[in-house]
Amino acid sequence: KSSILKVLSYANTSLHAEGLPQSSPERKTHIFSMNPKAITMGQLYGQFDMSGDWNDGILAKAFRTLAEQTTPDRKWIVLDGPVDAIWIENMNTVLDDNKKLCLVNGDIISMSDTMNMIFEVQDLLVASPATVSRCGMIYVEPDTLGWQCIFDSWMNVLPEGLKDNEEATNVMRSLVDSYVEAALYTASHGCKRLIPLSDSVLLCELLKLWNAHFSDFEEDENTGKKPWLQIDELDVIKRVEGWFLFSLVWSIGGSLDQKGRLLFDKWLKEELGIGEGKKKKDKKDKDKDKDDDDGKVKYKFTIQLPDKRTMFDFVFVNEGCRFIDWLDTLDELKISQEAQYHQIIVPTTDTARYSYLLKTCIDNGLPILFVGETGTGKTILIKDMLNNVIDRERYQNLMVGFSAQTTANQVQDIIDTKVDKRRKGVYGPPIGKKMCIFVDDLNMPQKEEYG
């Protein structure tokens, strides 16, 4: 939905620059977007401070500024967030024919002819009839978009070493065409997902994780070297295949529960024709060159695939272009004499794979969410990674623990105290460093009445 608005805005602005259409040229468009649920009512519309002085809220200030502008440009105020029966009721006078924003202090701000109010919401479960009757409705159906356009867009921004390799890009398209649609269907039918996710989100996870392992196909910024020139052509294809399977398993299959992972692995092995799945595949299709049900030829892998245990128990490595057991990636455990009992982490398959995924996401600037029951070691694993594994010269750590009484303002205050002001409106960690923010007990804060 956000992309639709952005594309329309860019299209209007481009037409304006070219003076089209000639009969009535389009106007330049500006978008002012905010999430009304991320702040309090006072911060949204305005409030009196302790001394009795009035302070405009974010929406009131933007509304007032845009109303005072006399330019013919289009101005869209986009409220991107959930609708509830509290904040939206104050918008009724704006949505009326009056088009006026009435504030608590008595100010009335009239909307100019070049302004538009746009609401971008997930649902209207708690919206009142008064609001619904005042707005035009456009329902954006998730199935209409699909995920193919996201993949096509991603293919345009591949690293240089892959974008210029026609064989590798053809392999990537064949892999996605052969397995992604069926994987999404399998994961959503008969498997329990710990967090509800749409197909487009799952595909984005797959592409981000896949792209995170293509560092050897990017030009070194400091030396200008091109590492992919030293890689054999066959090894390039093997790396693309291996990291695709790894990313497929840990994106679409990674958010499934244990039973779901076993079902997903069973389907994948049947599709690949390895292990127990090979017998079932041979029964289904005795002719290996035969097309599958939808007329597409299944992609045939050049790498050696693991046929024992599950695909979740193996990781692909560039050395030798092969899958190895997670335990083979661990160093020998040496416990120092001074180590406290509660600080000792005994490496297992689980710690190996989750530590690897966490480090990969940190190195590539990707957010990651660990979900699990209490006492499964999520906190101690992440703290060990932040304190002992990642480079402290490159990263600044910030650990935030949530409780039932945690508010959004408290979280913002905590983060604000740990960052430096770069320039007006821009804050960040010390120059040359990146910041890792670890939020513990994300599910603890009390949910608001309207979610």
Secondary structure, 3 states (H helix, E strand, C coil): CHHHHHHHHHHHHHHHHHCCCCCCCCCCEEEEEECHHHCCHHHHHEEECCCCCEEECHHHHHHHHHHHCCCCCEEEEEEECCCCCCHHHHHHHHHCCCCEEECCCCCEEECCCCEEEEEECCCCCCCCHHHHCCCCCCCCCHHHHCCHHHHHHHHCCCCHHHHCCHHHHHHHHHHHHHHHHHHHHHHHCCCCECCCCCHHHHHHHHHHHHHCCCHHHCCCCCCCCCHHHHCCHHHHHHHHHHHHHHHHHHHCCCCECHHHHHHHHHHHHHHHCCCHHHHHHHHHCCCCCCCCCCCCCCCCCCCCCCCCCCHHHEEEECCCCEEEEHHHHCCCCCCCCCCCHHHCCCCCHHHHHHHHHHHHHHHCCCCCCCCCCCCCCHHHHHHHHHHHHCCCCCEEEEEEECCCCCCHHHHHHHHHHCCEEEECCEEECCCCCEEEEEEECCCCCCCCCCC
